Structures are given as C-alpha cells and as structure tokens.
Amino acid sequence: RPLLSSCALPSQPGAIESFASLPKRMHALGAVLLLSPLTLALRLMPPAMAFDTATLPAPLRATDGGFTQDTVSRRLPLIVKSVVENNPAYGAELTAALHALADEVAAGEPLKPLAGDVPDGLSGWSATLAPFISCGATWMDAPWFVVENYLYKRILELTNEPTGGSNPFASQKKQSLLDAGDAFAKMVSGLRRRARAECP
C-alpha cells in the first residue's frame, strides 16, 4: 500500500512483556479522570500480553484519504497559522517563515531535515526522519503519525531562537484553561458531592 515502499517506519521494540508490576486495583472514578484511554487499556491488559510489530498494518498516510488527508492538507496548516495569529509580537521574518511552512505542508512538499534550534532530541529525530527524507517522502505520503509530530518540531525550529525558547502555544493554552474554568469548577463540585454521599 505505501507509495514509497522503501519508506518504512524505523524498527521499534517488539513487545511489551509484562504489566504485572502495575497496580491491580484502581478506583474507577480516578481511572476515568486521571488516565488516558490508552493508559487505562494497558493497565487492564493481562500480564505478559505482547505486541508483535511484524503483524501491525501499514501506517496511515494522507494519501489514504479521509481524516488523515484532511489533517495534513487542512488542519496542520491551520495550526501553523494559528501560531502567527496568537503571537502578534512575532517579527515580520518569523511570521513569513511560519506562513511558508503552512504553504509547504498544504502543498505536500517533500520533508526536510531538521537543521535549526530544536530542543529535546534533535539527533533522535534526525535518525527517525532520515529514511523518509532519503527516498523523497512528502507530507502526504510519509506516515501520518510521523508528519503530525514532525510539524511541531518544525514550528519550534523556527520559533525557538527568535523568541528565546518561548512556547509558541502558550497563549492558546492559557485561553483554553480560562475557557474551561466553569466546566472544571462544576466537575469538582460534582466530585465533592459524590464523595460526601459515598463517605458519610
């Protein structure tokens, strides 16, 4: 199915051998609130259950159509543009570079090596990207999970040096927390009422 058969995901450890050391009992409400669905699923798996990566299906790509195509061709460019919109203090050069990145993604251009100021594991990311870059993989036919994560490295590559490492999504995160304040307060109030009812 892959358009570029030589562009395979780098090998990963073949198995998760055991979850025996994880807690056997979890409070149901705590599990729902504190654990992601994936983490919860892993905790509930039988001990010694293994994943054989050789049997995994081919990775999703934008060329498959559907949500992956929409994600890469529309949503990822919008994410980059939102960084510009939410950081009005960015200079003209940085703004232009971010708009160019958005256009690059939307056009499905070939992936590029990470060469700038990227924190947290540049060498590891360079090794991961190497097989895709060497065979000319693009935003559209490289694995969707790879390009989804690669986008944020590219954003940081552009913003880190000009902004002194400031989080380009800080204002969006702050606004999201403010917008969720009422809902969070109602949730906490409901939990308190439930706790009082269960523990008189």
Solvent accessible surface area in square Angstrom, and as a share of the most:
residue,aa,sasa,rsa
1,R,170,0.62
2,P,47,0.30
3,L,119,0.59
4,L,52,0.26
5,S,103,0.66
6,S,83,0.54
7,C,2,0.01
8,A,65,0.50
9,L,85,0.42
10,P,44,0.27
11,S,110,0.71
12,Q,121,0.54
13,P,115,0.72
14,G,40,0.39
15,A,47,0.36
16,I,71,0.36
17,E,134,0.60
18,S,60,0.39
19,F,25,0.10
20,A,55,0.42
21,S,112,0.72
22,L,53,0.26
23,P,76,0.48
24,K,157,0.66
25,R,221,0.81
26,M,67,0.30
27,H,126,0.56
28,A,77,0.60
29,L,45,0.23
30,G,23,0.23
31,A,8,0.06
32,V,106,0.61
33,L,78,0.39
34,L,150,0.75
35,L,35,0.18
36,S,57,0.37
37,P,115,0.73
38,L,125,0.62
39,T,48,0.28
40,L,49,0.24
41,A,47,0.36
42,L,41,0.20
43,R,68,0.25
44,L,130,0.65
45,M,42,0.19
46,P,85,0.54
47,P,77,0.48
48,A,73,0.56
49,M,86,0.39
50,A,64,0.50
51,F,71,0.30
52,D,82,0.43
53,T,56,0.33
54,A,93,0.72
55,T,105,0.61
56,L,112,0.56
57,P,116,0.73
58,A,37,0.29
59,P,39,0.25
60,L,78,0.39
61,R,7,0.03
62,A,1,0.01
63,T,66,0.38
64,D,59,0.30
65,G,24,0.23
66,G,60,0.57
67,F,120,0.50
68,T,2,0.01
69,Q,91,0.40
70,D,58,0.30
71,T,8,0.05
72,V,0,0.00
73,S,43,0.28
74,R,124,0.45
75,R,82,0.30
76,L,0,0.00
77,P,8,0.05
78,L,89,0.44
79,I,28,0.14
80,V,1,0.00
81,K,73,0.31
82,S,26,0.17
83,V,0,0.00
84,V,22,0.13
85,E,132,0.59
86,N,55,0.28
87,N,26,0.13
88,P,124,0.78
89,A,102,0.79
90,Y,32,0.12
91,G,44,0.42
92,A,90,0.70
93,E,154,0.69
94,L,13,0.06
95,T,33,0.19
96,A,61,0.47
97,A,33,0.26
98,L,0,0.00
99,H,76,0.34
100,A,58,0.45
101,L,3,0.01
102,A,0,0.00
103,D,88,0.46
104,E,10,0.04
105,V,0,0.00
106,A,49,0.38
107,A,71,0.55
108,G,13,0.13
109,E,71,0.32
110,P,76,0.48
111,L,7,0.04
112,K,92,0.39
113,P,86,0.54
114,L,11,0.05
115,A,92,0.72
116,G,33,0.32
117,D,73,0.38
118,V,12,0.07
119,P,49,0.31
120,D,122,0.63
121,G,45,0.43
122,L,60,0.30
123,S,93,0.60
124,G,43,0.42
125,W,49,0.17
126,S,46,0.30
127,A,69,0.54
128,T,45,0.26
129,L,1,0.01
130,A,52,0.40
131,P,45,0.28
132,F,0,0.00
133,I,48,0.24
134,S,96,0.62
135,C,38,0.23
136,G,38,0.36
137,A,0,0.00
138,T,26,0.15
139,W,0,0.00
140,M,41,0.18
141,D,18,0.09
142,A,0,0.00
143,P,1,0.00
144,W,55,0.19
145,F,142,0.59
146,V,8,0.05
147,V,0,0.00
148,E,31,0.14
149,N,52,0.26
150,Y,0,0.00
151,L,0,0.00
152,Y,78,0.30
153,K,26,0.11
154,R,18,0.07
155,I,0,0.00
156,L,44,0.22
157,E,30,0.13
158,L,46,0.23
159,T,0,0.00
160,N,16,0.08
161,E,138,0.62
162,P,84,0.53
163,T,34,0.20
164,G,73,0.70
165,G,48,0.46
166,S,64,0.41
167,N,67,0.34
168,P,2,0.01
169,F,36,0.15
170,A,51,0.40
171,S,49,0.32
172,Q,52,0.23
173,K,112,0.47
174,K,136,0.58
175,Q,96,0.43
176,S,68,0.44
177,L,137,0.68
178,L,117,0.58
179,D,100,0.52
180,A,48,0.37
181,G,34,0.32
182,D,110,0.57
183,A,65,0.50
184,F,123,0.51
185,A,60,0.46
186,K,150,0.64
187,M,79,0.35
188,V,39,0.22
189,S,44,0.28
190,G,25,0.24
191,L,49,0.24
192,R,150,0.55
193,R,141,0.52
194,R,124,0.45
195,A,54,0.42
196,R,153,0.56
197,A,81,0.63
198,E,98,0.44
199,C,100,0.60
200,P,160,1.01
